[in-house]
């Protein structure tokens, strides 16, 4: 018998056996107290910075109080033996949701202790006999322990899956064409240096705060979102982040000396800036030696990611967004009337079109972005550090390139093809699946209203 079977049997014993009558008396006493209990829970967690960051989101504020009150009420509601498996599944879902939105389990257990404390204090007012209250106390404690045990088990299983996939990403890298991607990064870094030096030399009194920081360039975003996934060991990612800080510091100093007219120090700072960029370029080259071709987690046809790593990437993206304030967007893209390509020209031509469109996507996004084959003719892109305007610009670039390109198929045949795109913007909500659902809904709207268009989701 598994541990889950044991906990399920103990729950059945409580709800259908010795605890049935006690729970029936507790439920009506507790019902009017639920709003006050939830208020205490909410107020105490708002004083803790990390969970407060999640709780302050307007959607969470709207839904949490109601869902928490309903969850507590459900624990004391009557259940038949046939209801217990569904009750267990609900607790497992709670555990997976908490893991998915990166809630530390210690905060969850702290929350349970708050709920038990508030329930005990309120029920004590209704029980005049210590023995009766003691019996209820023990039953409530047993019930919460069983349910939180189920929740914690599901939480840890979800965490193990996430950690395994993240480790797999780190072991295998995230680009089939590692050398090409690294060359793009090196070119991006050098382009940033050329543009920045031009600004420094042309402006007599440059404002250090207005200069483009490397941290938020295409290169810097790649380091934020991908660098620690591309190497077997983390020291290269750490070194890259350190180099970026040194480069931005050197840039700030150079601008300050330039504005102050201290030419000697200005040229020294420029020398430090060049040296730091050269060293960073070397680090990028060294990544090629550590990156491996992905044999699992890639779509066989397009060599883009398949769904295996989608949750892992979205969870990391959400965590970065919440901690660093960098918004992100999800694009869901569908090739319009793709079935007609297969029907008219054969599946070989359909496969060629999918591969060609995947190449178009790779050339249309930044190195810090992630591209997935989401379904048959659907693709999903995760764009880091973008607001609505930037996401819409990238989506429209993809859509217009697709519309203008002549796609060559089998037998030297070429066709025109369009695509529809839905955009979801992460708005700080801890549940990343919500952003994907918004992008899916926007794509559906784009297809329903005529295709070959981009729609941004609204709440």
C-alpha positions as CSV (number, residue, x, y, z in Angstrom):
1,X,0.0,0.0,0.0
2,X,1.4,3.4,-1.0
3,X,1.6,6.4,1.3
4,X,-1.2,8.0,-0.8
5,X,-3.4,5.0,-0.2
6,X,-2.8,5.2,3.5
7,X,-3.6,8.9,3.7
8,X,-6.7,8.4,1.5
9,X,-7.9,5.6,3.9
10,X,-7.3,7.8,6.9
11,X,-9.3,10.6,5.3
12,X,-12.2,8.2,4.6
13,X,-12.1,7.1,8.2
14,X,-12.4,10.7,9.4
15,X,-15.2,11.7,7.0
16,X,-17.3,8.5,7.2
17,X,-16.3,7.3,10.7
18,X,-15.3,8.8,14.0
19,X,-15.0,12.4,12.8
20,X,-18.3,12.7,10.9
21,X,-20.4,14.0,13.7
22,X,-17.7,16.4,15.0
23,X,-17.2,17.9,11.6
24,X,-21.0,18.3,11.2
25,X,-21.0,20.5,14.3
26,X,-17.9,22.5,13.4
27,X,-19.0,23.4,9.9
28,X,-21.9,25.7,10.9
29,X,-19.9,27.3,13.7
30,X,-17.0,28.1,11.3
31,X,-18.9,29.3,8.3
32,X,-19.6,32.9,9.5
33,X,-16.0,33.1,10.7
34,X,-14.4,32.4,7.4
35,X,-14.1,35.9,6.0
36,X,-12.3,37.1,9.2
37,X,-10.0,34.1,9.1
38,X,-9.1,34.8,5.5
39,X,-8.5,38.5,6.3
40,X,-6.0,37.6,9.1
41,X,-4.2,35.1,6.7
42,X,-4.0,37.7,4.0
43,X,-2.9,40.6,6.3
44,X,-0.1,38.5,7.9
45,X,1.3,37.4,4.5
46,X,1.3,40.9,3.1
47,X,3.9,41.7,5.7
48,X,6.3,39.1,4.3
49,X,8.0,40.6,1.1
50,X,8.3,37.5,-1.1
51,X,4.7,36.2,-0.8
52,X,3.4,39.8,-0.8
53,X,4.8,40.2,-4.3
54,X,2.4,37.5,-5.5
55,X,-0.5,38.4,-3.3
56,X,-0.6,42.0,-4.4
57,X,-1.5,41.2,-8.0
58,X,-5.0,42.4,-8.6
59,X,-6.3,39.1,-9.9
60,X,-4.9,37.2,-6.9
61,X,-6.4,39.8,-4.6
62,X,-9.8,39.3,-6.3
63,X,-9.7,35.5,-6.2
64,X,-7.6,34.4,-3.2
65,X,-10.0,35.4,-0.4
66,X,-12.9,33.5,-2.0
67,X,-11.0,30.4,-3.0
68,X,-9.3,30.2,0.4
69,X,-12.6,30.4,2.2
70,X,-14.1,27.8,-0.1
71,X,-11.2,25.5,0.5
72,X,-11.5,25.7,4.3
73,X,-15.3,25.2,4.0
74,X,-14.7,22.1,1.8
75,X,-12.6,20.5,4.5
76,X,-15.4,20.5,7.0
77,X,-18.2,19.7,4.6
78,X,-19.6,16.2,4.6
79,X,-18.0,13.6,2.3
80,X,-19.0,10.1,1.4
81,X,-16.4,7.4,0.8
82,X,-16.8,7.8,-3.0
83,X,-15.9,11.5,-2.6
84,X,-12.5,11.0,-1.1
85,X,-10.5,10.3,-4.3
86,X,-11.8,13.6,-5.8
87,X,-10.9,15.4,-2.6
88,X,-7.4,14.0,-2.8
89,X,-7.0,15.1,-6.4
90,X,-8.0,18.6,-5.5
91,X,-5.3,18.8,-2.9
92,X,-2.7,17.4,-5.3
93,X,-3.8,20.1,-7.8
94,X,-3.2,22.8,-5.1
95,X,0.3,21.4,-4.5
96,X,1.2,21.5,-8.2
97,X,-0.2,25.1,-8.6
98,X,1.9,26.3,-5.6
99,X,5.0,24.7,-7.1
100,X,4.2,26.1,-10.5
101,X,4.0,29.7,-9.3
102,X,7.2,29.3,-7.2
103,X,5.7,29.6,-3.7
104,X,8.2,28.4,-1.2
105,X,6.7,25.4,0.7
106,X,7.8,27.0,4.0
107,X,5.3,29.8,3.3
108,X,2.6,27.3,2.6
109,X,3.1,25.5,5.9
110,X,3.3,28.8,7.7
111,X,-0.1,29.7,6.1
112,X,-1.6,26.4,7.3
113,X,-0.4,27.2,10.9
114,X,-2.1,30.6,10.6
115,X,-5.4,29.0,9.5
116,X,-5.3,26.3,12.3
117,X,-4.5,29.0,14.9
118,X,-7.4,31.2,13.8
119,X,-9.8,28.2,13.6
120,X,-8.8,27.0,17.1
121,X,-9.3,30.5,18.7
122,X,-12.7,30.9,17.2
123,X,-14.0,27.5,17.9
124,X,-12.9,27.7,21.5
125,X,-15.5,30.4,22.1
126,X,-18.2,27.9,21.2
127,X,-17.0,25.0,23.3
128,X,-17.7,25.2,27.0
129,X,-16.4,21.7,27.8
130,X,-12.6,21.3,27.6
131,X,-12.9,17.7,26.7
132,X,-15.2,18.4,23.7
133,X,-12.9,21.2,22.4
134,X,-9.8,18.8,22.9
135,X,-11.5,16.2,20.7
136,X,-12.3,18.7,18.0
137,X,-8.8,20.2,18.3
138,X,-7.2,16.8,17.7
139,X,-9.5,16.0,14.7
140,X,-8.8,19.3,13.0
141,X,-5.1,18.8,13.5
142,X,-5.2,15.3,12.0
143,X,-7.3,16.5,9.1
144,X,-5.0,19.4,8.2
145,X,-1.9,17.2,8.6
146,X,-3.3,14.6,6.1
147,X,-4.4,17.2,3.5
148,X,-1.1,19.2,3.7
149,X,0.8,15.9,3.4
150,X,-1.0,15.2,0.1
151,X,-0.4,18.8,-1.1
152,X,3.3,18.7,-0.1
153,X,3.8,15.4,-1.9
154,X,2.3,16.8,-5.2
155,X,4.4,20.0,-4.7
156,X,7.7,18.0,-4.4
157,X,6.8,15.8,-7.4
158,X,6.2,19.0,-9.5
159,X,9.5,20.4,-8.2
160,X,11.4,17.3,-9.1
161,X,10.0,17.4,-12.7
162,X,10.9,21.1,-13.0
163,X,14.4,20.6,-11.6
164,X,15.0,17.5,-13.8
165,X,14.0,19.5,-16.9
166,X,16.1,22.5,-15.9
167,X,19.1,20.2,-15.3
168,X,18.4,18.6,-18.7
169,X,18.5,22.0,-20.3
170,X,21.7,22.8,-18.6
171,X,23.2,19.5,-19.7
172,X,22.1,19.7,-23.3
173,X,22.1,23.4,-24.1
174,X,19.3,25.2,-25.9
175,X,20.5,25.6,-29.5
176,X,21.1,23.0,-32.1
177,X,23.3,25.4,-34.0
178,X,25.4,26.5,-31.1
179,X,28.2,28.0,-33.2
180,X,25.8,30.1,-35.2
181,X,24.0,31.4,-32.1
182,X,27.3,32.3,-30.4
183,X,28.5,34.2,-33.5
184,X,25.2,36.1,-33.5
185,X,25.8,37.0,-29.8
186,X,29.4,38.1,-30.5
187,X,28.2,40.3,-33.3
188,X,25.4,41.7,-31.1
189,X,28.0,42.5,-28.4
190,X,30.3,44.3,-30.9
191,X,27.5,46.2,-32.5
192,X,26.5,47.4,-29.0
193,X,30.2,48.5,-28.4
194,X,30.4,50.4,-31.7
195,X,27.1,52.2,-31.1
196,X,28.0,53.1,-27.6
197,X,31.5,54.4,-28.5
198,X,29.9,56.6,-31.2
199,X,27.6,58.1,-28.6
200,X,30.4,58.7,-26.2
201,X,32.6,60.4,-28.8
202,X,29.9,62.5,-30.4
203,X,28.3,63.9,-27.2
204,X,30.4,66.6,-25.5
205,X,28.6,66.0,-22.2
206,X,27.0,62.6,-22.3
207,X,24.5,61.8,-19.6
208,X,25.6,58.5,-18.0
209,X,22.0,57.5,-17.2
210,X,20.8,57.9,-20.8
211,X,23.5,55.6,-22.3
212,X,22.3,52.1,-23.5
213,X,23.4,49.6,-20.8
214,X,24.7,46.3,-22.0
215,X,22.5,44.6,-19.4
216,X,19.4,45.5,-21.3
217,X,20.7,45.0,-24.8
218,X,20.0,41.9,-26.9
219,X,23.2,40.4,-25.6
220,X,22.4,41.2,-22.0
221,X,18.9,39.7,-22.2
222,X,20.4,36.5,-23.6
223,X,22.6,36.3,-20.5
224,X,19.6,36.9,-18.2
225,X,17.4,34.3,-19.9
226,X,19.7,31.7,-21.4
227,X,23.3,31.8,-20.2
228,X,22.9,29.6,-17.2
229,X,21.1,27.0,-19.3
230,X,23.8,26.7,-21.9
231,X,26.7,25.3,-19.9
232,X,27.4,22.2,-17.9
233,X,28.8,24.3,-15.1
234,X,27.5,27.7,-13.9
235,X,30.9,29.5,-13.6
236,X,30.7,30.7,-17.2
237,X,27.2,32.2,-16.7
238,X,28.4,33.8,-13.5
239,X,31.5,35.2,-15.2
240,X,29.3,36.6,-18.0
241,X,27.1,38.4,-15.6
242,X,30.1,39.8,-13.8
243,X,31.6,41.0,-17.1
244,X,28.4,42.8,-18.0
245,X,28.4,44.6,-14.7
246,X,32.1,45.6,-15.2
247,X,31.3,46.8,-18.8
248,X,28.4,48.9,-17.6
249,X,30.5,50.4,-14.8
250,X,33.3,51.2,-17.3
251,X,30.7,52.8,-19.6
252,X,29.4,55.0,-16.7
253,X,32.9,56.1,-15.7
254,X,33.8,56.9,-19.3
255,X,30.7,59.0,-19.7
256,X,31.3,60.8,-16.4
257,X,35.0,61.6,-17.4
258,X,33.9,62.8,-20.8
259,X,31.3,65.1,-19.3
260,X,33.8,66.5,-16.9
261,X,36.4,67.1,-19.6
262,X,38.9,64.7,-18.0
263,X,40.3,63.3,-21.3
264,X,43.1,61.2,-19.9
265,X,40.8,59.4,-17.5
266,X,38.2,59.1,-20.3
267,X,40.6,57.3,-22.6
268,X,41.6,55.0,-19.7
269,X,38.0,54.1,-19.1
270,X,37.5,53.5,-22.9
271,X,40.5,51.1,-22.7
272,X,38.9,49.2,-19.8
273,X,35.6,49.1,-21.7
274,X,37.3,47.6,-24.7
275,X,39.2,45.0,-22.6
276,X,36.0,44.0,-20.8
277,X,34.2,43.5,-24.1
278,X,37.1,41.5,-25.5
279,X,37.1,39.2,-22.5
280,X,33.3,38.8,-22.7
281,X,33.6,37.9,-26.4
282,X,36.1,35.2,-25.4
283,X,33.6,33.8,-22.8
284,X,31.0,33.5,-25.6
285,X,33.5,31.5,-27.7
286,X,34.1,29.1,-24.9
287,X,30.4,28.3,-24.7
288,X,30.6,26.5,-28.0
289,X,32.8,23.9,-26.5
290,X,30.3,23.1,-23.7
291,X,27.1,23.0,-25.8
292,X,25.7,19.7,-27.1
293,X,23.1,18.9,-29.7
294,X,19.7,18.2,-28.1
295,X,18.3,14.8,-28.8
296,X,15.4,15.1,-26.4
297,X,13.2,18.1,-26.1
298,X,13.5,19.1,-29.7
299,X,10.9,18.7,-32.4
300,X,12.3,16.2,-34.9
301,X,11.1,18.1,-38.0
302,X,11.8,21.8,-37.2
303,X,14.5,21.3,-34.5
304,X,12.7,23.8,-32.4
305,X,11.8,23.0,-28.8
306,X,8.8,20.8,-28.3
307,X,6.5,21.1,-25.3
308,X,8.8,19.2,-22.9
309,X,10.6,22.4,-21.7
310,X,7.7,24.8,-22.1
311,X,6.7,24.8,-18.4
312,X,10.3,25.0,-17.3
313,X,11.0,28.1,-19.5
314,X,7.7,29.8,-18.6
315,X,8.3,29.2,-14.9
316,X,11.8,30.7,-15.1
317,X,10.6,33.6,-17.1
318,X,7.8,34.3,-14.6
319,X,10.3,34.1,-11.7
320,X,12.6,36.5,-13.4
321,X,9.7,38.9,-14.2
322,X,8.5,38.9,-10.6
323,X,12.0,39.3,-9.1
324,X,13.6,41.7,-11.6
325,X,10.6,43.5,-12.9
326,X,11.2,42.4,-16.5
327,X,7.9,41.8,-18.3
328,X,7.6,39.1,-21.0
329,X,5.2,38.1,-23.7
330,X,3.9,34.9,-25.2
331,X,3.2,34.7,-29.0
332,X,1.1,31.8,-30.3
333,X,1.3,31.5,-34.1
334,X,-0.8,29.5,-36.5
335,X,-0.1,28.9,-40.2
336,X,-3.3,29.8,-42.0
337,X,-5.1,27.0,-43.9
338,X,-2.2,24.7,-43.5
339,X,-4.3,21.6,-44.1
340,X,-4.8,22.8,-47.6
341,X,-1.1,22.7,-48.3
342,X,-1.0,19.0,-47.2
343,X,-4.2,18.3,-49.2
344,X,-3.0,20.0,-52.4
345,X,0.7,19.4,-52.4
346,X,1.3,16.4,-50.1
347,X,2.7,16.0,-46.6
348,X,6.3,16.3,-47.8
349,X,5.6,19.8,-49.0
350,X,3.8,20.5,-45.7
351,X,6.9,19.4,-43.8
352,X,9.1,21.6,-46.0
353,X,6.9,24.6,-45.3
354,X,7.0,24.0,-41.5
355,X,10.8,23.8,-41.6
356,X,11.0,27.0,-43.7
357,X,8.7,28.8,-41.3
358,X,10.8,27.7,-38.3
359,X,13.8,29.2,-40.0
360,X,11.9,32.4,-40.6
361,X,11.1,32.5,-36.8
362,X,14.7,31.9,-35.8
363,X,15.8,34.9,-38.0
364,X,13.0,37.1,-36.7
365,X,13.5,37.0,-32.9
366,X,16.4,37.8,-30.6
367,X,18.9,35.3,-29.2
368,X,17.3,35.7,-25.7
369,X,13.9,34.5,-26.9
370,X,12.6,30.9,-26.9
371,X,10.8,29.2,-29.8
372,X,8.6,26.1,-29.5
373,X,6.7,24.0,-32.0
374,X,3.4,24.2,-30.0
375,X,1.3,21.8,-32.2
376,X,0.9,20.6,-35.7
377,X,1.1,24.0,-37.5
378,X,1.2,26.1,-34.3
379,X,4.3,27.7,-32.8
380,X,4.9,29.5,-29.5
381,X,7.5,32.1,-28.8
382,X,8.5,33.5,-25.4
383,X,9.8,37.1,-25.6
384,X,11.8,38.4,-22.6
385,X,11.7,42.0,-21.4
386,X,9.1,43.4,-23.8
387,X,6.0,45.5,-23.3
388,X,3.0,45.5,-25.6
389,X,4.5,47.7,-28.2
390,X,7.7,45.7,-28.6
391,X,5.9,42.4,-28.6
392,X,3.5,43.7,-31.2
393,X,6.4,44.9,-33.3
394,X,8.1,41.5,-33.3
395,X,4.8,39.7,-34.1
396,X,4.1,42.0,-37.0
397,X,7.6,41.5,-38.3
398,X,7.0,37.8,-38.3
399,X,3.5,38.1,-39.9
400,X,4.7,40.5,-42.7
401,X,7.8,38.4,-43.5
402,X,5.6,35.3,-43.7
403,X,3.1,37.1,-46.0
404,X,5.9,38.4,-48.3
405,X,8.1,35.3,-48.5
406,X,7.7,32.8,-51.4
407,X,8.0,29.4,-49.7
408,X,9.6,26.8,-51.9
409,X,8.1,23.3,-51.7
410,X,8.9,20.0,-53.2
411,X,9.4,19.9,-57.0
412,X,10.5,23.5,-57.3
413,X,7.0,24.7,-56.4
414,X,6.7,27.9,-54.5
415,X,3.6,29.2,-52.6
416,X,2.5,32.2,-50.6
417,X,1.6,31.6,-47.0
418,X,0.1,33.7,-44.2
419,X,0.0,33.3,-40.4
420,X,-2.2,34.5,-37.5
421,X,-0.7,35.5,-34.2
422,X,-2.1,35.9,-30.7
423,X,-0.1,37.8,-28.0
424,X,-0.4,37.4,-24.3
425,X,1.5,39.9,-22.0
426,X,2.6,38.7,-18.6
427,X,1.1,41.2,-16.2
428,X,2.8,40.1,-13.0
429,X,0.4,37.3,-12.2
430,X,2.3,34.3,-10.7
431,X,0.4,31.7,-12.9
432,X,2.2,31.7,-16.3
433,X,-0.4,29.4,-17.8
434,X,-2.8,32.4,-17.6
435,X,-0.5,34.3,-20.1
436,X,-0.5,31.3,-22.5
437,X,-4.3,31.0,-22.3
438,X,-4.6,34.7,-23.1
439,X,-2.3,34.3,-26.2
440,X,-4.4,31.3,-27.3
441,X,-7.6,33.3,-27.0
442,X,-6.1,36.1,-28.9
443,X,-5.0,33.7,-31.7
444,X,-8.5,32.3,-31.8
445,X,-9.8,35.9,-32.3
446,X,-7.3,36.6,-35.0
447,X,-8.4,33.4,-36.9
448,X,-12.1,34.2,-36.3
449,X,-11.8,37.7,-37.7
450,X,-10.1,36.9,-41.0
451,X,-6.6,35.5,-40.3
452,X,-3.3,37.0,-41.4
453,X,-3.5,39.4,-38.5
454,X,-2.1,39.9,-35.0
455,X,-4.3,40.3,-31.9
456,X,-3.1,41.4,-28.5
457,X,-5.1,39.7,-25.6
458,X,-7.1,41.8,-23.2
459,X,-8.2,40.6,-19.8
